[in-house]
Amino acid sequence: MLLSVAPFPDGLVAMANFCRVLARESARLAAEIDPDGEPAPPELQPGWHWVASNSPGESGAGI
């Protein structure tokens, strides 16, 4: 994503205001998603990963 200053005399002020609103709303979203701000506890199961693969010709990612 590219953010650029608007091509008018107060463009820099408008960009600064936008960045302030973006930061404030991002903080509100983060607080809603993770109220305590602490990392999640580790899983109790042993570490393993499931990898899916598609047959040739199927749509979607995977090999």
N, C-alpha and C positions, 0 to 999 in steps of 0.2 A: 504494500500500500504506500502510496506517495502522497504526502500532504505538502502543499505549497501555499505560499502567502498569496492572498488575493491581489490582483493588479489594480488596487486603488489606494489612495493616500492612507487610509486607516487599516489597510490589509494586515499589517503586523499586529495591531491591537486586536483585530478580529481573530487572528490565529492564536494569540495568547489567551483570549477568552475561551475559544474552543478547547484548547489544551487543558485549561482549568476545569471546564465542565467535564471533559473526558476523564480526567484524573479523579474527580469527585465521584462520578457515576461508576467508574471502575472500582473504586474503594467500596462503594455501597454494594456492588455485585459480589465482590470478594467476601465481604462480611456476611452476606446472605448465604453464600455457598458454604463457607467455612467459618462459622462464628467464633470458634476459639483460636483459630489461626495456627493450631498445632499440626504437625505432620501426622498422617494416619498411622496407626499401629501396623507392625509387620504382620503378614498373613501367618496363620498357624500351620498351614500345609507346607510340605517341602517345595522348594522352588522348581517349577517346571513351566514350560510354555507349550501351548497347543498351536500347531502351525497347520493351516488349511491349504490345500492345493486344489486347483481346478483342472479338469481334463482339458486337453487342447480343444479349442472351439467354444468353450463356455465363456460367457461374459463375466467380467469381474477380474480382480487382481489375483495373483497367485500363479505359481508354476509347479 
